[in-house]
Amino acid sequence: MILGKIILLLTVLSQLSTSNGGLLPTIVMNSNSVLYYRLNESVSLEYFVTGSPPLTFEWIKNGVSFTENNNQSQILTLTDANSGSFLLRLIDNAERGDQGDYQCVVTNPYGTALSDITLLRLAILETSYSGEIQVVNVTEGKPFRLLTKPYLSAPNTTFQWDLARSIEDDKPTKLKLDKRIQMDITGILKFAYATKKDSLNGGIYRLYVTNDYFDYAIAVSYTKVIVQDGNSEEFAPVFSYGRSIYIGWVGQNLTMFCFFSANPEADHTWQTPGIQQPEFNKENTRIFIRNITRSHEGNYTCSASNKLGTSERNIKLLVYWLPKFLQATDRPQDKEAIEGETVTFTCDADAMPPAKSVWYTNAVMLNPNSMPSRMSLNPSGTTLTIENVCRDCRDDDRTTDEMVIQCKASNTWDPALLASAHLTISDGSN
């Protein structure tokens, strides 16, 4: 279970007061939107909260309120009456089942607000591979590959092949990649063609996997290669591996891979459309793009040549980006309205693929097909309109229009862009 030391710092920010003089609540996350944890360790998140007391808190996991042992899942302790900081504890000792999408909900007498979503994910490095040696029979002069056994690794997996005399060999030789031997982005080893020396004189190929969260590696492949006699005929480049479409996200890094089998080994080259020059590995089979921008999108051509001919592969890079508001008016703004007025809130995020907007009032999601009284959405869902606003309403679904208005814009499974605003109402008498 999770030991979540969630620190909620109560700060005083400029807010509109309701007609009763109270401040509607606001909660802002100050932690990474994706957080990895290891089994049995503690997890910490930090938030900043504003609003008039008393404030109460609720935890949402995967869209459902959760509790510990049928009791409140959080224990709130006022640690400093002057600063208003709070210590919020969750469950003890992180387990696999604690993975999920978490939100905090803060409520006071004047309204309710949702926090951003934190994706809590398990850092893992495991395999069911029992360590048996696989035997691969190949023909001299023909291309072949060495596969991996199933494994689980996150985040940021790295691979290392080495050449060993046996499984127990503690002084192996690191495999050197060249124009004939390449490794793809999943750890699979590609050979442009087989030679007798690939048998390693009875030795084995060993593949180890690790990631950013662990200081050890696990074996996911022990392979012995038997090279049978062949004619070793030379041949022109033949495409061996590489995707035809890659998707890159603005601000992130991307590796694209392209490899042709050939004998003699092919020289690989790229034609790129981006105005920013990418990086290549020594053999030009990998292209590294750091801090992707929209200008990197386009068609890339990977070519391979030897004395017998040239072949090429077209690769399309699509560049996506997470939702963002390009200007202040694209997001909901605090509004102080006079009773009877019509008010609108905008949630128009720039994103690719286009973002979908979801609206909340006091942390309750609005259903476009069954909107509360006097509320409506435009066809794209980017504008919320509330007509004839009132402080003391007589609607069946609410007693006041003074509330927290929030919108969530998302286009992936990643944490969405969450924006908040407050609607307060006066009678127009100053």
Phi, psi and omega in degrees: 000162185274135163260098186256102176275089184265111183265120181251110182265118181274110180245157181258112178244164179291119178221159174281136177276146175286176180296340177268005179086000181270162178258126174298149184283151173221141177224129183233131180280140178236035179230171176297143181287335174240123185233124177262145177224157174257158181303138174072008178259170180268158182233137181234138174228150180234137179228159171240131187234140171232160178140156179286139177288162001279143177254134174239154186231146178222145178255135177245127176239122181053039176083002183235135176297135181233152180228167179250120179054041179063013175248175176300132185284345182245148174240113181266129179231122176284108186269340181208104185296335181282314182274341181075023179282149182235149173248121181245117182254140175253228189261160187263142172066102185295135178239173179300319184291353180278355174298143178166182178255116188250141173223150173252141179242127179246135183228141168225181184298349187253348180168184183221140180227146176263148171273171168299163178272135170254124176272110179265118186232145181279125170283127190219148175210094187216156173208150174267002182297127185270354175098010178290150180275126175273143178248125181243121177264126181230164180252133179306131179091351182257148176289151175205174181215157176246124185266170176253159171274161182301142177206164175238127181209129176196144356263169171055070182286141173234155186234150175215118173265139172225166182249124187227156176284332181201175177299323185276355183304118182262006177228061182285171175254130178293131179292129177262124178281147180210194182293338180268330184238123179224156177245132179277181186286355176255005178094355180287136182266129183247130177247125180297325174196157184270142172234164181301327183292346178293346178285347177058026181054040178091359178285186183229155171266130180239133178245128178242146182236140172214179176208186189292341189261355186229145182261023176221170179236156176242147178277131178236006175193126166241118187228133173252131182253128175249117182262114180272155182300140178213182184269348178053038178292144176284150179209155180288162182303135176233129183301133184247314184202146174150140178286156176270338179225131173240150175241125177242150181250134181307132179089348180258177178255157181213141172242128174247142186235140179212127184217133177245134170282142180192154174217112003292167184306145183272151168268123182264140175221160180232147166246125186237146182267342188292149178283344177258125184289123178282179177253156180229155171281175186302322184268001180063026176267346178235141175240128182251124176244117181259141178052066185303138173239171180296334181292346180282345181294144177150193181261128178248144178239124176255123181242149177224134184223143164220189186293347182262351179157183181227140174228157178217160182226128178269132182233132179254129175253119174261131180253122178249163174213148180288158183299142172208153177267122183284333177213163187300325183287354178278349183242162179300138179242144174305139180225136171246108186254162174261141181309135180095347180284166171253131181238151177231149176233139184246142175220082187240085185271141174277127184199156173217120357301160182306142183279152172257133181261133175238136185251148178226142168237121185050045174071009176258123182289135179275136177264114182304336182270354180209071186282149175299164182300139177069010178247145178208158176241146173287166185305325181277350180078012184265352181229126176255128179243134175238119183265150172049057185296151183215149176278314180244090187272159178243025177286157177290333188261353178194156183257350179204154174265000174286116190197171172269125177252126179227148172230148179237120178250125183215151175222006177213185174283349180296162177307137183280167174276117183249129180230144185234151174211161180242137174251117175241155190226136175241168180269003177084007182266021183089000000 
